[in-house]
Amino acid sequence: MATNKRVFTLRLAEENFEKIKVIADKNKRSIAMQIEYLIEQHIEEFERKNGIIQIEK
């Protein structure tokens, strides 16, 4: 399956990784999809408080 998602390396403390793994399992997501979801939620919260982030294309 092709994707347009950018690939990068993320280093996490072991404890944070294990906790995200538990959360991902409970939400029936992969670890990567859980991290992406958490990032999306944080961006939405940030933009609600600070305004839309404009991205140059």
PDB file of N, CA, C and O in Angstrom, chain B, residues numbered from 101:
ATOM      1  N   MET B 101       0.836  -1.170   0.000  1.00  0.00           N
ATOM      2  CA  MET B 101       0.000   0.000   0.000  1.00  0.00           C
ATOM      3  C   MET B 101       0.887   1.241   0.000  1.00  0.00           C
ATOM      4  O   MET B 101       1.711   1.402   0.900  1.00  0.00           O
ATOM      5  N   ALA B 102       0.740   2.097  -0.964  1.00  0.00           N
ATOM      6  CA  ALA B 102       1.541   3.316  -1.068  1.00  0.00           C
ATOM      7  C   ALA B 102       1.018   4.359  -0.091  1.00  0.00           C
ATOM      8  O   ALA B 102      -0.170   4.395   0.233  1.00  0.00           O
ATOM      9  N   THR B 103       1.923   5.199   0.367  1.00  0.00           N
ATOM     10  CA  THR B 103       1.552   6.266   1.293  1.00  0.00           C
ATOM     11  C   THR B 103       2.327   7.518   0.961  1.00  0.00           C
ATOM     12  O   THR B 103       3.420   7.457   0.399  1.00  0.00           O
ATOM     13  N   ASN B 104       1.758   8.649   1.310  1.00  0.00           N
ATOM     14  CA  ASN B 104       2.452   9.909   1.096  1.00  0.00           C
ATOM     15  C   ASN B 104       3.029  10.449   2.403  1.00  0.00           C
ATOM     16  O   ASN B 104       3.365  11.630   2.495  1.00  0.00           O
ATOM     17  N   LYS B 105       3.142   9.601   3.396  1.00  0.00           N
ATOM     18  CA  LYS B 105       3.642  10.020   4.705  1.00  0.00           C
ATOM     19  C   LYS B 105       5.163  10.044   4.714  1.00  0.00           C
ATOM     20  O   LYS B 105       5.817   9.169   4.146  1.00  0.00           O
ATOM     21  N   ARG B 106       5.703  11.041   5.355  1.00  0.00           N
ATOM     22  CA  ARG B 106       7.148  11.183   5.479  1.00  0.00           C
ATOM     23  C   ARG B 106       7.664  10.228   6.561  1.00  0.00           C
ATOM     24  O   ARG B 106       7.045  10.085   7.616  1.00  0.00           O
ATOM     25  N   VAL B 107       8.768   9.596   6.300  1.00  0.00           N
ATOM     26  CA  VAL B 107       9.383   8.657   7.233  1.00  0.00           C
ATOM     27  C   VAL B 107      10.513   9.365   7.967  1.00  0.00           C
ATOM     28  O   VAL B 107      11.313  10.070   7.354  1.00  0.00           O
ATOM     29  N   PHE B 108      10.575   9.178   9.275  1.00  0.00           N
ATOM     30  CA  PHE B 108      11.680   9.720  10.056  1.00  0.00           C
ATOM     31  C   PHE B 108      11.889   8.861  11.295  1.00  0.00           C
ATOM     32  O   PHE B 108      11.024   8.069  11.670  1.00  0.00           O
ATOM     33  N   THR B 109      13.042   9.027  11.921  1.00  0.00           N
ATOM     34  CA  THR B 109      13.377   8.266  13.118  1.00  0.00           C
ATOM     35  C   THR B 109      12.978   9.067  14.348  1.00  0.00           C
ATOM     36  O   THR B 109      13.225  10.271  14.420  1.00  0.00           O
ATOM     37  N   LEU B 110      12.370   8.405  15.303  1.00  0.00           N
ATOM     38  CA  LEU B 110      11.971   9.037  16.559  1.00  0.00           C
ATOM     39  C   LEU B 110      12.588   8.249  17.708  1.00  0.00           C
ATOM     40  O   LEU B 110      12.376   7.043  17.834  1.00  0.00           O
ATOM     41  N   ARG B 111      13.336   8.931  18.524  1.00  0.00           N
ATOM     42  CA  ARG B 111      13.925   8.286  19.692  1.00  0.00           C
ATOM     43  C   ARG B 111      13.057   8.608  20.899  1.00  0.00           C
ATOM     44  O   ARG B 111      12.746   9.770  21.157  1.00  0.00           O
ATOM     45  N   LEU B 112      12.670   7.577  21.636  1.00  0.00           N
ATOM     46  CA  LEU B 112      11.836   7.742  22.821  1.00  0.00           C
ATOM     47  C   LEU B 112      12.494   7.069  24.010  1.00  0.00           C
ATOM     48  O   LEU B 112      13.193   6.066  23.865  1.00  0.00           O
ATOM     49  N   ALA B 113      12.265   7.626  25.178  1.00  0.00           N
ATOM     50  CA  ALA B 113      12.668   6.943  26.406  1.00  0.00           C
ATOM     51  C   ALA B 113      11.895   5.622  26.463  1.00  0.00           C
ATOM     52  O   ALA B 113      10.734   5.561  26.059  1.00  0.00           O
ATOM     53  N   GLU B 114      12.523   4.601  26.951  1.00  0.00           N
ATOM     54  CA  GLU B 114      11.915   3.263  27.005  1.00  0.00           C
ATOM     55  C   GLU B 114      10.558   3.296  27.712  1.00  0.00           C
ATOM     56  O   GLU B 114       9.601   2.675  27.249  1.00  0.00           O
ATOM     57  N   GLU B 115      10.475   4.011  28.818  1.00  0.00           N
ATOM     58  CA  GLU B 115       9.221   4.071  29.575  1.00  0.00           C
ATOM     59  C   GLU B 115       8.101   4.711  28.747  1.00  0.00           C
ATOM     60  O   GLU B 115       6.972   4.221  28.753  1.00  0.00           O
ATOM     61  N   ASN B 116       8.405   5.795  28.041  1.00  0.00           N
ATOM     62  CA  ASN B 116       7.391   6.430  27.195  1.00  0.00           C
ATOM     63  C   ASN B 116       6.948   5.504  26.079  1.00  0.00           C
ATOM     64  O   ASN B 116       5.759   5.429  25.769  1.00  0.00           O
ATOM     65  N   PHE B 117       7.897   4.794  25.467  1.00  0.00           N
ATOM     66  CA  PHE B 117       7.560   3.852  24.403  1.00  0.00           C
ATOM     67  C   PHE B 117       6.609   2.776  24.919  1.00  0.00           C
ATOM     68  O   PHE B 117       5.609   2.461  24.275  1.00  0.00           O
ATOM     69  N   GLU B 118       6.921   2.223  26.069  1.00  0.00           N
ATOM     70  CA  GLU B 118       6.090   1.148  26.625  1.00  0.00           C
ATOM     71  C   GLU B 118       4.697   1.660  26.981  1.00  0.00           C
ATOM     72  O   GLU B 118       3.710   0.947  26.797  1.00  0.00           O
ATOM     73  N   LYS B 119       4.610   2.885  27.487  1.00  0.00           N
ATOM     74  CA  LYS B 119       3.305   3.446  27.831  1.00  0.00           C
ATOM     75  C   LYS B 119       2.483   3.711  26.575  1.00  0.00           C
ATOM     76  O   LYS B 119       1.284   3.433  26.552  1.00  0.00           O
ATOM     77  N   ILE B 120       3.110   4.244  25.537  1.00  0.00           N
ATOM     78  CA  ILE B 120       2.397   4.472  24.278  1.00  0.00           C
ATOM     79  C   ILE B 120       1.937   3.148  23.695  1.00  0.00           C
ATOM     80  O   ILE B 120       0.849   3.063  23.126  1.00  0.00           O
ATOM     81  N   LYS B 121       2.754   2.116  23.833  1.00  0.00           N
ATOM     82  CA  LYS B 121       2.376   0.786  23.345  1.00  0.00           C
ATOM     83  C   LYS B 121       1.109   0.292  24.038  1.00  0.00           C
ATOM     84  O   LYS B 121       0.232  -0.277  23.388  1.00  0.00           O
ATOM     85  N   VAL B 122       1.005   0.500  25.333  1.00  0.00           N
ATOM     86  CA  VAL B 122      -0.192   0.095  26.083  1.00  0.00           C
ATOM     87  C   VAL B 122      -1.403   0.878  25.582  1.00  0.00           C
ATOM     88  O   VAL B 122      -2.466   0.301  25.351  1.00  0.00           O
ATOM     89  N   ILE B 123      -1.243   2.197  25.415  1.00  0.00           N
ATOM     90  CA  ILE B 123      -2.341   3.035  24.930  1.00  0.00           C
ATOM     91  C   ILE B 123      -2.763   2.598  23.527  1.00  0.00           C
ATOM     92  O   ILE B 123      -3.954   2.487  23.239  1.00  0.00           O
ATOM     93  N   ALA B 124      -1.784   2.352  22.660  1.00  0.00           N
ATOM     94  CA  ALA B 124      -2.071   1.916  21.294  1.00  0.00           C
ATOM     95  C   ALA B 124      -2.851   0.601  21.299  1.00  0.00           C
ATOM     96  O   ALA B 124      -3.831   0.455  20.569  1.00  0.00           O
ATOM     97  N   ASP B 125      -2.420  -0.342  22.112  1.00  0.00           N
ATOM     98  CA  ASP B 125      -3.120  -1.629  22.200  1.00  0.00           C
ATOM     99  C   ASP B 125      -4.576  -1.429  22.626  1.00  0.00           C
ATOM    100  O   ASP B 125      -5.479  -2.039  22.053  1.00  0.00           O
ATOM    101  N   LYS B 126      -4.806  -0.583  23.623  1.00  0.00           N
ATOM    102  CA  LYS B 126      -6.172  -0.339  24.105  1.00  0.00           C
ATOM    103  C   LYS B 126      -7.025   0.334  23.042  1.00  0.00           C
ATOM    104  O   LYS B 126      -8.239   0.132  22.997  1.00  0.00           O
ATOM    105  N   ASN B 127      -6.391   1.141  22.177  1.00  0.00           N
ATOM    106  CA  ASN B 127      -7.114   1.835  21.114  1.00  0.00           C
ATOM    107  C   ASN B 127      -7.110   1.066  19.796  1.00  0.00           C
ATOM    108  O   ASN B 127      -7.599   1.557  18.778  1.00  0.00           O
ATOM    109  N   LYS B 128      -6.554  -0.146  19.823  1.00  0.00           N
ATOM    110  CA  LYS B 128      -6.477  -1.004  18.634  1.00  0.00           C
ATOM    111  C   LYS B 128      -5.783  -0.291  17.474  1.00  0.00           C
ATOM    112  O   LYS B 128      -6.230  -0.339  16.328  1.00  0.00           O
ATOM    113  N   ARG B 129      -4.656   0.383  17.818  1.00  0.00           N
ATOM    114  CA  ARG B 129      -3.836   1.071  16.825  1.00  0.00           C
ATOM    115  C   ARG B 129      -2.419   0.525  16.912  1.00  0.00           C
ATOM    116  O   ARG B 129      -2.005  -0.043  17.923  1.00  0.00           O
ATOM    117  N   SER B 130      -1.689   0.717  15.814  1.00  0.00           N
ATOM    118  CA  SER B 130      -0.258   0.451  15.870  1.00  0.00           C
ATOM    119  C   SER B 130       0.386   1.561  16.692  1.00  0.00           C
ATOM    120  O   SER B 130      -0.226   2.604  16.922  1.00  0.00           O
ATOM    121  N   ILE B 131       1.600   1.341  17.125  1.00  0.00           N
ATOM    122  CA  ILE B 131       2.327   2.375  17.868  1.00  0.00           C
ATOM    123  C   ILE B 131       2.490   3.613  16.996  1.00  0.00           C
ATOM    124  O   ILE B 131       2.291   4.732  17.469  1.00  0.00           O
ATOM    125  N   ALA B 132       2.847   3.427  15.742  1.00  0.00           N
ATOM    126  CA  ALA B 132       3.044   4.557  14.840  1.00  0.00           C
ATOM    127  C   ALA B 132       1.752   5.357  14.668  1.00  0.00           C
ATOM    128  O   ALA B 132       1.773   6.588  14.688  1.00  0.00           O
ATOM    129  N   MET B 133       0.641   4.664  14.501  1.00  0.00           N
ATOM    130  CA  MET B 133      -0.635   5.371  14.329  1.00  0.00           C
ATOM    131  C   MET B 133      -1.059   6.065  15.621  1.00  0.00           C
ATOM    132  O   MET B 133      -1.683   7.125  15.573  1.00  0.00           O
ATOM    133  N   GLN B 134      -0.730   5.489  16.762  1.00  0.00           N
ATOM    134  CA  GLN B 134      -1.053   6.132  18.036  1.00  0.00           C
ATOM    135  C   GLN B 134      -0.235   7.404  18.208  1.00  0.00           C
ATOM    136  O   GLN B 134      -0.763   8.426  18.646  1.00  0.00           O
ATOM    137  N   ILE B 135       1.043   7.351  17.868  1.00  0.00           N
ATOM    138  CA  ILE B 135       1.888   8.541  17.950  1.00  0.00           C
ATOM    139  C   ILE B 135       1.370   9.615  16.998  1.00  0.00           C
ATOM    140  O   ILE B 135       1.310  10.789  17.363  1.00  0.00           O
ATOM    141  N   GLU B 136       0.993   9.219  15.774  1.00  0.00           N
ATOM    142  CA  GLU B 136       0.454  10.181  14.815  1.00  0.00           C
ATOM    143  C   GLU B 136      -0.829  10.811  15.362  1.00  0.00           C
ATOM    144  O   GLU B 136      -1.021  12.021  15.246  1.00  0.00           O
ATOM    145  N   TYR B 137      -1.693  10.010  15.950  1.00  0.00           N
ATOM    146  CA  TYR B 137      -2.933  10.521  16.530  1.00  0.00           C
ATOM    147  C   TYR B 137      -2.634  11.526  17.642  1.00  0.00           C
ATOM    148  O   TYR B 137      -3.252  12.589  17.698  1.00  0.00           O
ATOM    149  N   LEU B 138      -1.699  11.199  18.520  1.00  0.00           N
ATOM    150  CA  LEU B 138      -1.348  12.102  19.617  1.00  0.00           C
ATOM    151  C   LEU B 138      -0.798  13.428  19.093  1.00  0.00           C
ATOM    152  O   LEU B 138      -1.121  14.492  19.620  1.00  0.00           O
ATOM    153  N   ILE B 139       0.028  13.357  18.060  1.00  0.00           N
ATOM    154  CA  ILE B 139       0.571  14.575  17.453  1.00  0.00           C
ATOM    155  C   ILE B 139      -0.555  15.412  16.854  1.00  0.00           C
ATOM    156  O   ILE B 139      -0.593  16.627  17.050  1.00  0.00           O
ATOM    157  N   GLU B 140      -1.470  14.774  16.125  1.00  0.00           N
ATOM    158  CA  GLU B 140      -2.597  15.494  15.526  1.00  0.00           C
ATOM    159  C   GLU B 140      -3.444  16.175  16.597  1.00  0.00           C
ATOM    160  O   GLU B 140      -3.863  17.319  16.423  1.00  0.00           O
ATOM    161  N   GLN B 141      -3.695  15.476  17.703  1.00  0.00           N
ATOM    162  CA  GLN B 141      -4.470  16.058  18.790  1.00  0.00           C
ATOM    163  C   GLN B 141      -3.757  17.273  19.387  1.00  0.00           C
ATOM    164  O   GLN B 141      -4.395  18.280  19.692  1.00  0.00           O
ATOM    165  N   HIS B 142      -2.459  17.181  19.551  1.00  0.00           N
ATOM    166  CA  HIS B 142      -1.689  18.295  20.109  1.00  0.00           C
ATOM    167  C   HIS B 142      -1.698  19.498  19.164  1.00  0.00           C
ATOM    168  O   HIS B 142      -1.837  20.638  19.607  1.00  0.00           O
ATOM    169  N   ILE B 143      -1.550  19.243  17.871  1.00  0.00           N
ATOM    170  CA  ILE B 143      -1.585  20.330  16.888  1.00  0.00           C
ATOM    171  C   ILE B 143      -2.943  21.021  16.923  1.00  0.00           C
ATOM    172  O   ILE B 143      -3.005  22.250  16.913  1.00  0.00           O
ATOM    173  N   GLU B 144      -4.028  20.258  16.963  1.00  0.00           N
ATOM    174  CA  GLU B 144      -5.367  20.848  17.026  1.00  0.00           C
ATOM    175  C   GLU B 144      -5.527  21.723  18.268  1.00  0.00           C
ATOM    176  O   GLU B 144      -6.072  22.823  18.188  1.00  0.00           O
ATOM    177  N   GLU B 145      -5.056  21.238  19.408  1.00  0.00           N
ATOM    178  CA  GLU B 145      -5.133  22.005  20.651  1.00  0.00           C
ATOM    179  C   GLU B 145      -4.307  23.288  20.544  1.00  0.00           C
ATOM    180  O   GLU B 145      -4.766  24.359  20.943  1.00  0.00           O
ATOM    181  N   PHE B 146      -3.115  23.182  20.018  1.00  0.00           N
ATOM    182  CA  PHE B 146      -2.237  24.347  19.840  1.00  0.00           C
ATOM    183  C   PHE B 146      -2.910  25.390  18.952  1.00  0.00           C
ATOM    184  O   PHE B 146      -2.904  26.581  19.266  1.00  0.00           O
ATOM    185  N   GLU B 147      -3.494  24.932  17.832  1.00  0.00           N
ATOM    186  CA  GLU B 147      -4.122  25.857  16.892  1.00  0.00           C
ATOM    187  C   GLU B 147      -5.381  26.501  17.484  1.00  0.00           C
ATOM    188  O   GLU B 147      -5.680  27.655  17.178  1.00  0.00           O
ATOM    189  N   ARG B 148      -6.111  25.782  18.318  1.00  0.00           N
ATOM    190  CA  ARG B 148      -7.277  26.379  18.985  1.00  0.00           C
ATOM    191  C   ARG B 148      -6.842  27.544  19.871  1.00  0.00           C
ATOM    192  O   ARG B 148      -7.520  28.568  19.942  1.00  0.00           O
ATOM    193  N   LYS B 149      -5.713  27.376  20.540  1.00  0.00           N
ATOM    194  CA  LYS B 149      -5.225  28.404  21.466  1.00  0.00           C
ATOM    195  C   LYS B 149      -4.469  29.522  20.755  1.00  0.00           C
ATOM    196  O   LYS B 149      -4.509  30.668  21.203  1.00  0.00           O
ATOM    197  N   ASN B 150      -3.781  29.212  19.656  1.00  0.00           N
ATOM    198  CA  ASN B 150      -2.829  30.146  19.052  1.00  0.00           C
ATOM    199  C   ASN B 150      -3.149  30.530  17.620  1.00  0.00           C
ATOM    200  O   ASN B 150      -2.454  31.369  17.047  1.00  0.00           O
ATOM    201  N   GLY B 151      -4.161  29.953  17.033  1.00  0.00           N
ATOM    202  CA  GLY B 151      -4.491  30.225  15.638  1.00  0.00           C
ATOM    203  C   GLY B 151      -3.881  29.180  14.722  1.00  0.00           C
ATOM    204  O   GLY B 151      -2.971  28.444  15.102  1.00  0.00           O
ATOM    205  N   ILE B 152      -4.402  29.137  13.513  1.00  0.00           N
ATOM    206  CA  ILE B 152      -3.977  28.158  12.518  1.00  0.00           C
ATOM    207  C   ILE B 152      -2.519  28.377  12.151  1.00  0.00           C
ATOM    208  O   ILE B 152      -2.088  29.513  11.953  1.00  0.00           O
ATOM    209  N   ILE B 153      -1.777  27.317  12.062  1.00  0.00           N
ATOM    210  CA  ILE B 153      -0.383  27.360  11.630  1.00  0.00           C
ATOM    211  C   ILE B 153      -0.389  27.373  10.105  1.00  0.00           C
ATOM    212  O   ILE B 153      -0.904  26.450   9.475  1.00  0.00           O
ATOM    213  N   GLN B 154       0.170  28.394   9.528  1.00  0.00           N
ATOM    214  CA  GLN B 154       0.239  28.513   8.068  1.00  0.00           C
ATOM    215  C   GLN B 154       1.503  27.810   7.564  1.00  0.00           C
ATOM    216  O   GLN B 154       2.608  28.089   8.029  1.00  0.00           O
ATOM    217  N   ILE B 155       1.326  26.917   6.629  1.00  0.00           N
ATOM    218  CA  ILE B 155       2.432  26.167   6.028  1.00  0.00           C
ATOM    219  C   ILE B 155       2.649  26.671   4.616  1.00  0.00           C
ATOM    220  O   ILE B 155       1.720  26.703   3.809  1.00  0.00           O
ATOM    221  N   GLU B 156       3.886  27.068   4.318  1.00  0.00           N
ATOM    222  CA  GLU B 156       4.218  27.490   2.953  1.00  0.00           C
ATOM    223  C   GLU B 156       4.366  26.258   2.080  1.00  0.00           C
ATOM    224  O   GLU B 156       4.990  25.274   2.478  1.00  0.00           O
ATOM    225  N   LYS B 157       3.787  26.317   0.888  1.00  0.00           N
ATOM    226  CA  LYS B 157       3.859  25.170  -0.013  1.00  0.00           C
ATOM    227  C   LYS B 157       4.755  25.474  -1.175  1.00  0.00           C
ATOM    228  O   LYS B 157       4.944  24.627  -2.048  1.00  0.00           O
TER     229      LYS B 157
END
